[in-house]
Amino acid sequence: MKYEFEDSQGNVVELDMRMSEAPAIGDIITHDGVTLRRIASIPQVDAGTCRGQYPYVSHALPRKLAGCQTTRDGKPIIKSKRHERNVMSEHGYAKD
């Protein structure tokens, strides 16, 4: 898993380490001779998860889903909030 650290000049560095080895936020470590302080990572939101913007391509629903137009690789395209509700109820899915 990737964790963010900040060096003394304020540069953000990402390090890949096991969750069991990750220091707590605010802890100071030395990596390759550089002193780094662990900072809270800013979550990266996939643009496809912003459901206020229609249409969108669903990465969560199964491919080639009946009742939906699809992309070339079969991912369903949801056109509106009503379409989203209809597809979810037809196939027995619930929105998180």
C-alpha positions in Angstrom: 0.0 0.0 0.0 1.3 3.5 -0.7 1.7 6.0 2.1 2.6 9.7 1.8 5.5 11.3 3.6 6.9 14.9 3.6 10.6 15.8 3.7 12.1 18.8 5.3 11.6 21.0 2.2 7.9 20.2 2.1 8.1 17.7 -0.9 5.6 14.9 -0.7 7.1 11.4 -1.2 5.1 8.2 -1.7 6.5 5.0 -0.3 5.1 1.5 -0.8 5.1 -0.6 2.4 3.0 -3.2 4.2 0.2 -2.0 6.3 1.7 -3.7 9.4 5.0 -1.7 8.8 3.4 1.7 8.2 4.2 4.3 10.8 1.5 6.4 12.4 0.6 9.8 11.0 3.1 12.3 12.3 5.9 9.7 13.0 9.3 10.4 11.6 11.3 7.8 9.6 14.6 7.8 7.6 14.4 6.4 4.1 17.5 6.3 1.8 19.2 8.8 4.2 16.3 11.3 4.0 14.2 12.2 7.1 10.5 11.9 6.3 7.4 12.6 8.4 4.2 10.6 7.6 1.3 12.8 6.5 -2.4 12.0 6.0 -3.0 10.9 2.4 -5.6 12.9 0.4 -8.1 10.3 -1.0 -8.2 10.3 -4.7 -11.8 10.1 -6.0 -12.5 8.4 -9.3 -14.4 10.8 -11.4 -16.7 7.9 -12.3 -18.0 7.8 -8.7 -19.5 11.2 -8.8 -23.1 10.2 -9.4 -24.5 13.7 -9.8 -23.1 13.7 -13.3 -24.9 11.6 -15.9 -24.2 9.7 -18.0 -21.4 7.7 -16.5 -19.8 4.3 -17.1 -20.3 1.9 -14.2 -17.2 0.0 -13.1 -19.1 -1.8 -10.4 -22.0 -3.4 -12.3 -21.5 -6.6 -14.4 -20.5 -6.3 -18.0 -23.1 -6.6 -20.8 -26.0 -5.9 -18.4 -29.5 -6.1 -19.9 -31.2 -2.8 -20.3 -28.1 -0.7 -20.7 -26.0 0.6 -23.5 -22.4 -0.5 -23.1 -18.9 0.6 -23.9 -16.8 -1.4 -26.3 -15.6 -3.6 -23.4 -19.2 -4.2 -22.2 -19.3 -1.8 -19.2 -22.8 -0.5 -18.7 -23.5 3.2 -19.4 -26.0 4.7 -16.9 -27.9 7.6 -18.5 -29.8 9.2 -15.6 -30.8 8.8 -12.0 -34.1 7.2 -13.1 -32.2 4.8 -15.4 -29.8 4.0 -12.5 -32.8 3.2 -10.2 -34.5 1.0 -12.8 -31.4 -1.0 -13.6 -30.6 -1.5 -9.9 -34.1 -2.7 -9.1 -34.4 -4.9 -12.2 -31.3 -6.8 -11.4 -31.6 -6.9 -7.6 -28.7 -4.5 -6.8 -28.6 -1.9 -4.0 -26.7 1.4 -4.2 -24.0 1.9 -1.5 
